[in-house]
Amino acid sequence: MIHPTFHLPHQCRLLILLVLFGDLNTKWPPNVCALQSEINNSRSSHVHNHYRRGVMIYPVRSTTSSTGRLFSLCLRAGGDNNDVRINVNDQKMKLQLVSKAVQYANKNFFLIGMFVAVILAKIVPTLGENGGILRPELFIGKYGVALIFLLSGLSLQTKDLTQAISNLKLNGLVQLLIFGFWPFCIGLPLHYTFTRILPNLIPMALADGILIMTTLPTTINMCIMLTATSGGNTASAICNAVISNLAGILLTPLLLFKFFGATINLPFGKMVFNLCQKVLFPVTIGKLLRTSDKVTDFYGEHSKTFKRLQEIVLLGIVWNAFCNAFTDGLGIQFKHSLVLLVLLPTLHLTALAASFKLFALPLFRFTKAETIAAMFCSSQKTLAFGLPLVNTIFQGNPNLASFCAPIMFIHPLQMAIGSFLLPTIQQYINGNGNGNSNWDGDDVAKTTK
């Protein structure tokens, strides 16, 4: 007869003895005491070996009863498979993942913040609209923007600003693109396409609005802040923004007169005053503060904090712009809005890529920082200047909403696209350790992809 043999592990044998003999207060037979001593010795060796392998063992907590203590002893007697332990290497990996996540969030603070701002604007648009309870047009649009330009003036060295003003080649090329290439090489072909080739795609008034948009100067706040945040040449951005908007007071009406033949009556003095108040006055104050060594040293020690403050203000502008867009609407049909939502981002991305490649040509010998400043200045169209200008010129026109719609569409889109590209642009500028190195042709593909 065959007698089957069963080999029970230590913990199972102890459990059986526990059932047979009761709790630990009972007088134990010799074989149980010997088994318990064997388990204790094995457990001590097990713990020693695991600590030597870099593993921390956390024993299972037992209940207060003696039976619970024996049950815990039984579980721990099995070795590796029954130990509740945390590997030190696993802890280090988790800490490294958390650290990388924090570093990524810190490095891409503006990009993440932009998505948060747009989502908040979509959820609660009335909170950030002009005239709302938080008055963003005052605290962000006025004081916040003034703070940005004050910090820009504080960070600018006199030699950088002088060099930017004297860089006639860069400034002339930027203004030529703004007032020459945009209206004649982009605006007129698009207007011809939508009025002659594809007349049923959008109304003629909306096609006129696209042409009007192409005649406008560059942005003031946006191009300077995006240039400063990405590490571009802020002095060149300020210089070209001021030149463009001053020139736009005369050139934009002349272009509109040529295209539409309208009689132009504009408050030139008021426009010049607003430009000086928004840009030149805060920058001048910043330059005067820079003459103090204490202020300059304080700014140098806290430059990262001030840069983060600029990013927060810029995010506030994004939030305010999208809140207004979601609340007010644009006064055109939904199907025509879809056409603009496809056309304008494509147009802006194409302008960014084309101007980027143009200013990065070795022929011009512009620095990387100058290339980025020129790219932003030559590819954007202003809402702050354009909207009151169009309202003044075409006041009483029944198609005024269609004339303004492309400008209102492209304003938040420029902000969103520029913000999205900031990490890539920062990598491009810092590729060789500084923003003044000459253009490397291999960086074109990396940046424009």
Steps between C-alpha positions, in 0.01 A plus 500: 500500500624844407487760773502857364737739671420865553767760567344790686684831529587640841212746519238233416637273771479782752143578399401138557667503842322825578163341429588194708654664804329845531677830573848585622403484867457126471795287600661401173633156416875473438460458124315831471764683702771352283314599186447853629872531582585377152269756343649782707852406397395475138324833520807675646714365220234598245486858626878530507531376142233737372654802667827402345332495157365853555142398576306643792253253652189625671343211697127447494339662801321246712202540720535545873415142575758227542330310220560795270867506596535133416314549173738782414792275584358232272469742210849636543651155515441447128772741390494722192153420369320595819690809608345842457803704400589811304805493284728799545563511126124523435478793737784674322331443164176653628685800638681542169168492312354764730813712462485474120132595504575808710791596274282460190222713653753767599665500158168506314319724748376739234377229263311316774366828633373593155287187477370561853415861411308397186311227688405742779391755242277239338349384831441845655539760222310774684759501779776634277311714250553874479278674753465185711528473875881457488550795259776324298514785248625719786725277709634294209446714192622823657711449812625154404612608154665812646689275742618283210647798315648643819682171560605495135655845540663391825658196335620685190851633485547831325743352251246230404227756437738724305615205293139399428406849384808525280442159340343649188525177303290303750250777570454587133444138402244450779301811400515400132341166585232661718385770260615355167499123491191446715252723312629451143624139505251349748200732532433573132543135380268376776245770420509408132459131586197552725328752270575353157604136523306384810226763538263269691746397770476819708311831450677779317492718815697236687753483215532878533562451872791264428653759267455770764673278756810466280549879492532534878829547691643240732388443857645702787455290811502155347809505279711662773387266775534187287848612393604571858357173632669291231839667553502707181634849452252709698658829390439416133141398576427826683667705227305336215169502690529875559614574144224284352217654702622855442532431128163324500325821598584627152566190287196291596248773403690558175483128417130487583443809289675328208300178539158642589511867404342608830534844651729472803463717808710380793590639844877486446583685822301260714668197340847642559410579862373145564816353348722716718293422808498124444858443385742790507414636846537168693819411310646841583423454869669161490807653338514770768473239776788312342732792580483395866750228587280367781201459268715337231654258750160414645362433153801283417460293816128444437500488120332158492220624726443804279498283189237274658300813586510603133373156403212525750395840361516363146283205606255751642484670160434162333224428751342843452513474119334158491238603758401792278497276193280236667263759650452758224512280195613636163180592321533255209346166409641178640604355162693818422664481842625152413662636184683766704601243764670298227636787291642737764708249704639360175578851382671594825706180519609550138600859575697387806686231307567720196627798700704268719680352201542842342663666801708189570671509161881521538490788253357737762721378788233567763544341840256239623348746746448758224350233274236412759415865566463571128294184451243601762484865392457429129239222534243655736214747454375725777154503652562794736587731209291334228159479665459870586658592167251291300210622714605859435551462125189292428270646763136449400585237237252207520789255441703629795468171693638303205787747461598453865446122520840389355685731740305366796562143387873532441578676828451201735628260233831688477531487875421129517733400215786718623462364853494144372826555309684661794672180629628419149624855448674500838679178408605654169640815664679305774625234260858631504486640850406860413266707289769677297645214300468507125237305320554127452313358203426176686283693746250598231352155468497450877313821565252496214400135528 
